């Protein structure tokens, strides 16, 4: 992203003057899908694709919100109640964050704001969490001690109760707490975490965008969450557990409903795979890590049923290529992106072949990104 050009566009919108520039990364979840609302382990990492935020303080109570990548120019008056308005589209995310900051007692001042994204929207790379965390960080900056975990908690609450998606905390936590060249092994129940080094050696982590978009609040995401809550409730009638990741494989037999059995099987086995994957990365066993990615995708396809033809096709085509040792969907599913671990010296052939075969089968043009793992949300400077 050319920051000087962004500054010119901001100036064209709002006039001359210094501008604070911020960046929030997107994230890939390496493994641990649909686990963060079931009390288990996840392992996301923040990537160099993300959202830039430019901000200049105003001397009144108005906050102007503009995105280079989407229609709607929205203005908020801090002296009036902030409400969800469907026609405001993307702007409901920063609106919800600003409302939450006010409710929590933070000082929020008028500002002119422009967003610019390198993240493909609705791709499963957490653009919603990125703009939420970015907004909170921008509005609180330049406080010396911004509590990043508190930001993650507040933004999750916004997504749950203002936007209406019952997500877990993984995405907001990752965007707030990401660390260069590391994944985060996060216990979504206790928020205990540790950083796991990502040293892929002769391999490269590739993000594969299927081109199939989805909106979480229009997908079956909330349905899957309700199914997990129902499975937990049924097991709790016969055994004392606090979340579904505490269940054992034997506990699945306590469920009468076959669908709930499949959902629970995924949750239990995926949580185990996250533990194994963190050990594999720590030991530098990249082939074992790749094998676990494949197992994860198969479970998401067969047991949790959140992949679909586009994600399945791109993963299948990736695994056919020499040098690809693992691939899986990433994010909530129902479209969006997958990841693959590919031998670096064959990367160009991999991208060309998968792109061609995927387009023939689906009619969509995929995009590929060579993932770089970067730090979480941050201030870039005053221009």
C-alpha positions as CSV (number, residue, x, y, z in Angstrom):
1,X,0.0,0.0,0.0
2,X,1.3,3.4,-1.0
3,X,0.9,5.5,2.2
4,X,1.7,8.8,0.4
5,X,-1.1,8.1,-2.1
6,X,-3.5,7.3,0.8
7,X,-2.6,10.6,2.4
8,X,-3.4,12.4,-0.8
9,X,-6.8,10.7,-1.0
10,X,-7.5,11.6,2.6
11,X,-6.5,15.2,2.0
12,X,-8.9,15.3,-1.0
13,X,-11.7,14.2,1.2
14,X,-11.0,16.1,4.4
15,X,-8.5,18.9,3.6
16,X,-4.9,19.6,4.4
17,X,-3.1,18.7,7.7
18,X,-1.2,16.0,9.5
19,X,-2.8,12.5,9.6
20,X,-2.2,9.6,12.0
21,X,-1.8,6.3,10.1
22,X,-2.6,2.8,11.6
23,X,-2.6,-0.8,10.4
24,X,-4.5,-3.9,11.5
25,X,-3.6,-7.2,9.9
26,X,-6.0,-9.9,8.8
27,X,-5.4,-13.4,10.2
28,X,-5.3,-17.0,9.1
29,X,-6.3,-19.6,11.5
30,X,-3.6,-22.3,11.0
31,X,-5.8,-24.9,12.8
32,X,-8.5,-25.1,15.4
33,X,-11.7,-24.2,13.4
34,X,-15.0,-23.6,15.1
35,X,-13.3,-24.2,18.4
36,X,-13.1,-20.7,19.9
37,X,-16.8,-20.8,20.9
38,X,-16.4,-24.3,22.3
39,X,-13.8,-23.5,24.9
40,X,-10.8,-25.2,23.3
41,X,-7.5,-24.3,21.6
42,X,-7.0,-22.3,18.4
43,X,-3.8,-21.3,16.6
44,X,-4.2,-18.2,14.5
45,X,-1.4,-15.9,13.0
46,X,-1.6,-12.4,11.7
47,X,-0.8,-11.7,8.0
48,X,0.6,-8.8,6.0
49,X,-2.8,-8.3,4.3
50,X,-4.9,-6.0,6.4
51,X,-6.7,-2.7,6.8
52,X,-5.1,0.8,7.0
53,X,-6.8,3.5,9.0
54,X,-6.1,7.2,8.6
55,X,-7.4,9.6,11.3
56,X,-7.4,13.3,12.0
57,X,-9.0,14.8,15.2
58,X,-11.9,17.2,14.8
59,X,-12.9,20.0,17.1
60,X,-16.6,18.9,17.3
61,X,-18.6,15.8,18.1
62,X,-18.7,14.4,14.5
63,X,-17.0,11.2,13.4
64,X,-16.9,10.8,9.6
65,X,-16.3,7.2,8.3
66,X,-15.2,6.5,4.7
67,X,-13.9,3.3,3.1
68,X,-11.9,3.3,-0.2
69,X,-13.2,-0.2,-0.8
70,X,-17.0,0.1,-0.2
71,X,-19.8,2.6,-0.7
72,X,-21.5,4.6,2.0
73,X,-20.0,7.6,3.7
74,X,-21.4,7.6,7.3
75,X,-21.3,10.3,9.9
76,X,-21.8,9.8,13.7
77,X,-22.7,12.6,16.1
78,X,-21.3,11.6,19.5
79,X,-24.1,13.5,21.2
80,X,-26.7,11.2,19.7
81,X,-27.5,7.5,20.2
82,X,-25.5,5.2,17.8
83,X,-27.8,2.6,16.2
84,X,-27.2,-0.4,13.9
85,X,-28.5,0.6,10.4
86,X,-28.6,-2.1,7.8
87,X,-28.0,0.3,4.9
88,X,-24.8,1.5,6.5
89,X,-23.2,-1.9,5.7
90,X,-19.5,-2.1,6.6
91,X,-19.8,1.1,8.7
92,X,-21.8,-0.7,11.3
93,X,-18.5,-2.4,12.5
94,X,-16.7,0.9,13.5
95,X,-20.0,2.4,14.6
96,X,-20.5,-0.5,17.0
97,X,-17.0,-0.2,18.4
98,X,-17.4,3.6,19.0
99,X,-20.7,2.9,20.8
100,X,-18.9,0.3,22.9
101,X,-16.0,2.6,23.8
102,X,-18.5,5.2,25.0
103,X,-20.4,2.6,27.1
104,X,-17.2,1.5,28.7
105,X,-16.4,5.1,29.7
106,X,-13.6,5.8,27.3
107,X,-13.0,9.4,26.0
108,X,-14.0,9.5,22.3
109,X,-13.5,12.6,20.3
110,X,-14.7,13.7,16.9
111,X,-12.5,12.6,13.9
112,X,-12.3,12.3,10.2
113,X,-11.4,8.7,9.3
114,X,-10.6,6.8,6.1
115,X,-10.1,3.0,5.8
116,X,-8.3,1.3,3.0
117,X,-8.0,-2.5,2.8
118,X,-5.8,-5.1,1.1
119,X,-7.9,-7.8,2.5
120,X,-10.4,-9.5,0.2
121,X,-13.8,-8.9,2.0
122,X,-15.8,-12.0,3.0
123,X,-12.8,-14.2,2.4
124,X,-12.4,-15.8,5.8
125,X,-9.3,-13.6,6.7
126,X,-11.1,-11.7,9.4
127,X,-11.7,-8.3,7.8
128,X,-14.5,-7.7,10.3
129,X,-12.3,-8.2,13.3
130,X,-9.5,-6.1,11.6
131,X,-11.8,-3.1,11.2
132,X,-13.2,-3.5,14.7
133,X,-9.8,-3.7,16.4
134,X,-8.4,-1.0,14.2
135,X,-11.2,1.4,15.1
136,X,-10.8,0.8,18.8
137,X,-7.0,1.2,18.7
138,X,-7.3,4.4,16.6
139,X,-9.9,6.0,18.9
140,X,-7.9,5.1,22.0
141,X,-4.4,6.1,20.6
142,X,-2.2,7.8,21.9
143,X,-2.8,6.3,25.4
144,X,0.5,4.9,26.6
145,X,-1.0,1.7,27.9
146,X,-3.7,0.4,25.6
147,X,-5.0,-3.0,26.9
148,X,-5.0,-5.1,23.8
149,X,-6.9,-8.0,25.4
150,X,-9.6,-5.6,26.6
151,X,-9.8,-4.3,23.0
152,X,-10.3,-7.9,21.8
153,X,-13.0,-8.5,24.4
154,X,-14.9,-5.3,23.6
155,X,-14.8,-6.0,19.8
156,X,-16.1,-9.5,20.2
157,X,-19.0,-8.1,22.2
158,X,-19.6,-5.6,19.3
159,X,-19.7,-8.5,16.8
160,X,-22.0,-10.6,19.0
161,X,-24.4,-7.9,20.2
162,X,-24.3,-5.0,17.7
163,X,-23.6,-6.8,14.4
164,X,-25.3,-10.0,15.3
165,X,-22.7,-12.7,14.6
166,X,-22.2,-15.1,17.6
167,X,-18.4,-15.5,16.9
168,X,-15.8,-16.5,19.5
169,X,-12.9,-14.3,20.5
170,X,-10.2,-15.8,18.3
171,X,-10.2,-13.2,15.5
172,X,-10.3,-10.1,17.6
173,X,-7.6,-11.6,19.9
174,X,-5.3,-12.5,17.0
175,X,-5.6,-9.0,15.4
176,X,-4.9,-7.3,18.7
177,X,-2.1,-9.7,19.9
178,X,-0.4,-11.0,16.8
179,X,3.4,-11.3,16.7
180,X,5.8,-11.4,13.7
181,X,6.8,-14.9,12.6
182,X,4.7,-16.5,15.3
183,X,1.3,-18.2,15.7
184,X,-0.7,-17.7,18.9
185,X,-1.7,-20.9,20.7
186,X,-4.8,-19.6,22.5
187,X,-7.1,-21.2,25.0
188,X,-10.4,-19.6,24.1
189,X,-11.9,-20.5,27.4
190,X,-9.3,-19.0,29.7
191,X,-7.5,-16.7,27.2
192,X,-4.2,-18.1,28.3
193,X,-1.9,-18.0,25.3
194,X,1.7,-18.6,24.1
195,X,3.5,-17.7,21.0
196,X,4.6,-20.6,18.7
197,X,7.5,-19.8,16.3
198,X,6.6,-20.5,12.6
199,X,9.8,-21.7,10.9
200,X,8.7,-23.4,7.7
201,X,12.2,-23.9,6.2
202,X,12.0,-25.0,2.6
203,X,8.2,-24.5,2.6
204,X,5.9,-21.5,2.1
205,X,2.5,-20.8,3.6
206,X,0.1,-19.9,0.7
207,X,-3.3,-18.3,1.1
208,X,-5.7,-19.5,-1.6
209,X,-8.8,-17.2,-2.1
210,X,-11.6,-19.2,-3.8
211,X,-13.4,-16.1,-5.0
212,X,-16.5,-17.5,-3.3
213,X,-17.7,-14.8,-0.9
214,X,-19.9,-15.2,2.2
215,X,-21.4,-13.1,4.9
216,X,-21.3,-14.8,8.3
217,X,-24.6,-13.3,9.4
218,X,-26.2,-14.8,6.3
219,X,-24.5,-18.2,6.5
220,X,-25.0,-21.2,8.7
221,X,-22.4,-20.0,11.2
222,X,-25.0,-19.2,13.9
223,X,-26.7,-22.5,13.2
224,X,-23.5,-24.5,13.8
225,X,-23.0,-22.6,17.1
226,X,-26.5,-23.5,18.2
227,X,-25.9,-27.1,17.4
228,X,-22.7,-27.1,19.6
229,X,-24.6,-25.5,22.4
230,X,-27.4,-28.1,22.1
231,X,-24.8,-30.9,22.1
232,X,-23.1,-29.5,25.2
233,X,-26.5,-29.1,27.0
234,X,-27.4,-32.7,26.3
235,X,-24.1,-34.0,27.5
236,X,-24.3,-31.8,30.6
237,X,-27.5,-33.6,31.6
238,X,-25.4,-36.7,32.2
239,X,-21.9,-35.5,32.9
240,X,-20.4,-32.3,34.4
241,X,-18.4,-30.5,31.8
242,X,-18.2,-26.7,31.2
243,X,-17.6,-26.6,27.4
244,X,-17.7,-29.1,24.5
245,X,-14.0,-29.4,24.3
246,X,-14.0,-31.0,27.7
247,X,-16.1,-33.9,26.3
248,X,-14.5,-37.2,25.5
249,X,-15.0,-39.4,22.5
250,X,-17.1,-41.8,24.7
251,X,-19.4,-38.8,25.6
252,X,-20.5,-38.7,22.0
253,X,-22.5,-41.9,22.7
254,X,-24.6,-39.8,25.2
255,X,-26.1,-38.0,22.2
256,X,-29.1,-39.4,20.4
257,X,-29.0,-37.0,17.4
258,X,-26.6,-38.0,14.6
259,X,-26.0,-34.4,13.5
260,X,-25.0,-33.4,17.0
261,X,-22.7,-36.5,17.2
262,X,-20.8,-35.4,14.1
263,X,-20.5,-31.8,15.3
264,X,-19.1,-33.0,18.6
265,X,-16.7,-35.4,17.0
266,X,-15.2,-32.5,15.0
267,X,-14.9,-30.3,18.1
268,X,-13.1,-33.0,20.2
269,X,-10.7,-34.2,17.5
270,X,-9.9,-30.7,16.2
271,X,-8.9,-29.6,19.7
272,X,-6.5,-32.5,19.9
273,X,-5.1,-31.6,16.4
274,X,-4.3,-28.1,17.6
275,X,-2.2,-29.5,20.5
276,X,-0.4,-31.8,18.1
277,X,0.1,-29.0,15.5
278,X,1.7,-26.7,18.1
279,X,4.1,-29.5,19.1
280,X,4.9,-30.2,15.4
281,X,5.7,-26.5,14.8
282,X,7.9,-26.3,17.9
283,X,9.8,-29.4,16.8
284,X,10.1,-28.1,13.2
285,X,8.2,-31.1,12.0
286,X,6.5,-29.4,9.0
287,X,5.3,-32.6,7.3
288,X,3.4,-33.6,10.5
289,X,2.0,-30.1,10.6
290,X,0.8,-30.5,7.0
291,X,-0.8,-33.9,7.7
292,X,-2.8,-32.4,10.6
293,X,-4.0,-29.6,8.2
294,X,-5.4,-32.3,5.9
295,X,-7.1,-34.1,8.8
296,X,-8.7,-30.8,9.9
297,X,-10.1,-30.1,6.5
298,X,-11.6,-33.6,6.2
299,X,-13.3,-33.2,9.6
300,X,-14.7,-29.8,8.7
301,X,-16.0,-31.3,5.4
302,X,-17.4,-34.6,6.8
303,X,-18.4,-33.8,10.4
304,X,-18.9,-30.1,10.7
305,X,-20.1,-29.6,7.1
306,X,-18.9,-26.0,6.6
307,X,-16.6,-26.4,3.5
308,X,-18.7,-26.6,0.3
309,X,-17.7,-27.2,-3.3
310,X,-15.3,-24.2,-3.7
311,X,-13.2,-24.8,-0.6
312,X,-13.2,-28.6,-1.2
313,X,-12.1,-28.2,-4.8
314,X,-9.3,-25.8,-4.2
315,X,-7.9,-28.0,-1.3
316,X,-8.2,-31.2,-3.4
317,X,-6.4,-29.5,-6.4
318,X,-3.7,-28.2,-4.0
319,X,-3.0,-31.6,-2.5
320,X,-2.6,-33.1,-6.0
321,X,0.4,-30.9,-6.7
322,X,3.9,-32.1,-5.9
323,X,5.4,-30.3,-3.0
324,X,2.1,-29.5,-1.3
325,X,2.3,-31.3,2.1
326,X,-0.9,-29.9,3.6
327,X,-4.0,-27.8,2.9
328,X,-7.2,-26.9,4.6
329,X,-10.0,-24.2,4.7
330,X,-9.4,-21.4,7.1
331,X,-12.0,-19.2,8.8
332,X,-15.6,-20.1,9.3
333,X,-16.1,-21.7,6.0
334,X,-19.0,-21.5,3.5
335,X,-16.6,-19.9,1.0
336,X,-13.6,-17.6,1.5
337,X,-10.0,-18.8,1.7
338,X,-7.9,-22.0,2.3
339,X,-4.3,-22.3,3.2
340,X,-1.6,-24.7,1.8
341,X,2.0,-25.5,2.8
342,X,4.0,-25.8,-0.4
343,X,7.7,-26.4,-1.3
344,X,9.0,-22.9,-2.1
345,X,11.0,-24.1,-5.2
346,X,7.8,-25.3,-6.9
347,X,5.6,-22.5,-5.8
348,X,5.1,-20.9,-9.3
349,X,4.0,-24.2,-10.8
350,X,1.7,-24.9,-7.8
351,X,-0.1,-21.6,-8.3
352,X,-0.4,-22.0,-12.0
353,X,-1.7,-25.5,-11.9
354,X,-4.2,-25.1,-9.0
355,X,-5.5,-21.9,-10.6
356,X,-6.1,-23.5,-13.9
357,X,-7.7,-26.7,-12.5
358,X,-9.9,-24.8,-10.0
359,X,-11.2,-22.4,-12.7
360,X,-12.1,-25.3,-15.0
361,X,-14.1,-27.0,-12.2
362,X,-15.8,-23.9,-10.6
363,X,-15.7,-21.1,-13.2
364,X,-14.1,-18.8,-10.6
365,X,-10.7,-17.2,-10.8
366,X,-8.8,-17.9,-7.6
367,X,-6.2,-15.6,-6.1
368,X,-3.0,-16.6,-4.2
369,X,-1.0,-14.8,-1.6
370,X,2.4,-15.8,-0.1
371,X,1.7,-15.2,3.6
372,X,4.0,-13.2,5.7
373,X,3.3,-13.3,9.5
374,X,3.4,-9.9,11.0
375,X,2.7,-8.0,14.3
376,X,-0.9,-7.1,15.4
377,X,-2.6,-3.7,15.2
378,X,-0.2,-0.8,15.5
379,X,0.4,2.9,14.8
380,X,2.5,3.5,11.7
381,X,3.2,7.2,12.1
382,X,2.1,10.8,11.5
383,X,2.3,11.9,7.9
